[in-house]
Amino acid sequence: EFVVEPRHSLHNLGILRQRADLARLREDYPAARRIYEDILAPGRVPEYGKDWWQAKYDHLFMAYMEGLGDFVFREISKLRITHPELGGDELLPRFLDLLGRAGGGKPPAKALPDRVG
């Protein structure tokens, strides 16, 4: 019998994160960003939950690495208005650091995002 796992299963989430990590290692930031977009799709993880915030940070970091600093700056600025905690104690400093980087120009050549947990 074939069993379909729910879209939000931890197993599927782990596989998607592994795929994103591999894309990141290949410096294929657009591919990694698309995987994080998939994780952020409605129904995949609870919106504004821990997994959502981590994926949102990773998604925006990959966009930054692609040179989309203006987009990243706007997105984090909007999130700060509605959710000033930006994911809590662990992610808040990372979001603020990314906001500062995005407002300051081009990404460093070899920067890699910090991973929570």
Secondary structure as UniProt FT lines:
FT   TURN            7..8
FT   HELIX           10..25
FT   TURN            26..27
FT   HELIX           29..40
FT   TURN            42..44
FT   TURN            47..48
FT   HELIX           50..65
FT   TURN            66..67
FT   HELIX           69..82
FT   TURN            84..87
FT   TURN            89..91
FT   HELIX           92..104
FT   TURN            109..110
//
